[in-house]
Amino acid sequence: MTITGGLVMFASIWFLVMFLLLPWGHQSQEEAGHVVPGTPVGAPVKPGLGKKALWATLIAALLVGAIWAFLASGIVTRADMMEFNRLTP
């Protein structure tokens, strides 16, 4: 895998993990009992985006490292991936 491929995979996995982490610890303004005028009642009180971004970075780095190690180990080669779903005559 190239460096560019690794960066693209990291960015894709990072955004996926970030979107999965967004609802964790969510408390709406309505639940907190203090709605700021002009905002929806479901808006979060403290979204904690910095902490969630750090967790997303850590999890994405671990996943990309695991995928990279798996591909570098030679268990599955590029030729195996190219022949995976081909019908044999």
VMD Tcl script that draws the C-alpha trace (Angstrom):
set ca {
  {0.00 0.00 0.00}
  {1.29 3.44 -0.86}
  {1.48 6.41 1.50}
  {-1.29 8.13 -0.44}
  {-3.48 5.05 -0.17}
  {-2.81 4.91 3.57}
  {-3.73 8.58 4.00}
  {-6.94 8.15 2.03}
  {-7.83 5.09 4.08}
  {-7.05 6.97 7.31}
  {-9.23 9.94 6.30}
  {-12.11 7.66 5.31}
  {-11.94 5.63 8.51}
  {-11.49 8.79 10.62}
  {-14.70 10.36 9.29}
  {-16.59 7.10 9.72}
  {-15.42 6.75 13.33}
  {-16.10 10.43 14.03}
  {-19.68 10.14 12.82}
  {-20.10 7.03 14.97}
  {-18.79 8.87 18.04}
  {-20.90 12.02 17.64}
  {-24.01 10.75 19.46}
  {-22.06 9.44 22.47}
  {-22.57 11.60 25.55}
  {-25.09 13.81 23.75}
  {-27.30 15.90 26.03}
  {-29.76 18.21 24.33}
  {-30.63 21.69 25.53}
  {-34.14 20.46 26.28}
  {-32.80 17.68 28.54}
  {-30.50 20.15 30.29}
  {-33.41 22.55 30.87}
  {-31.77 25.57 29.22}
  {-32.69 26.32 25.62}
  {-30.78 29.20 24.01}
  {-33.21 31.36 22.01}
  {-32.88 30.87 18.26}
  {-31.45 27.36 18.49}
  {-33.23 24.02 18.13}
  {-34.12 22.26 21.38}
  {-32.19 19.17 20.23}
  {-28.90 21.08 19.91}
  {-26.20 19.70 22.22}
  {-25.25 21.59 25.37}
  {-21.56 20.58 25.27}
  {-20.71 18.59 22.13}
  {-17.15 17.73 23.25}
  {-15.85 17.71 19.67}
  {-12.19 17.97 20.68}
  {-12.28 14.83 22.82}
  {-14.27 12.97 20.17}
  {-11.79 14.03 17.47}
  {-8.90 12.71 19.55}
  {-10.68 9.39 20.11}
  {-11.51 9.20 16.39}
  {-7.83 9.80 15.54}
  {-6.66 7.10 17.93}
  {-9.20 4.52 16.76}
  {-8.61 5.31 13.07}
  {-4.83 5.05 13.51}
  {-5.20 1.65 15.17}
  {-7.54 0.37 12.45}
  {-5.33 1.63 9.61}
  {-2.28 0.13 11.31}
  {-4.04 -3.22 11.64}
  {-5.18 -3.18 8.01}
  {-1.72 -2.11 6.83}
  {-0.05 -4.90 8.84}
  {-2.52 -7.46 7.51}
  {-1.87 -6.45 3.90}
  {1.91 -6.26 4.45}
  {1.98 -9.73 6.02}
  {1.25 -11.35 2.66}
  {-1.73 -13.39 3.87}
  {-3.79 -11.74 1.16}
  {-1.96 -10.55 -1.94}
  {-3.01 -8.17 -4.68}
  {-3.41 -11.14 -7.03}
  {-5.79 -12.78 -4.52}
  {-7.92 -9.64 -4.46}
  {-8.00 -9.43 -8.26}
  {-9.15 -13.05 -8.56}
  {-11.59 -12.98 -5.63}
  {-14.94 -12.78 -7.40}
  {-14.12 -14.00 -10.91}
  {-15.99 -16.88 -12.37}
  {-13.80 -19.70 -13.58}
  {-14.70 -21.28 -16.92}
}
mol new
graphics top color blue
foreach p $ca { graphics top sphere $p radius 0.5 }
foreach p [lrange $ca 0 end-1] q [lrange $ca 1 end] { graphics top cylinder $p $q radius 0.2 }
display resetview
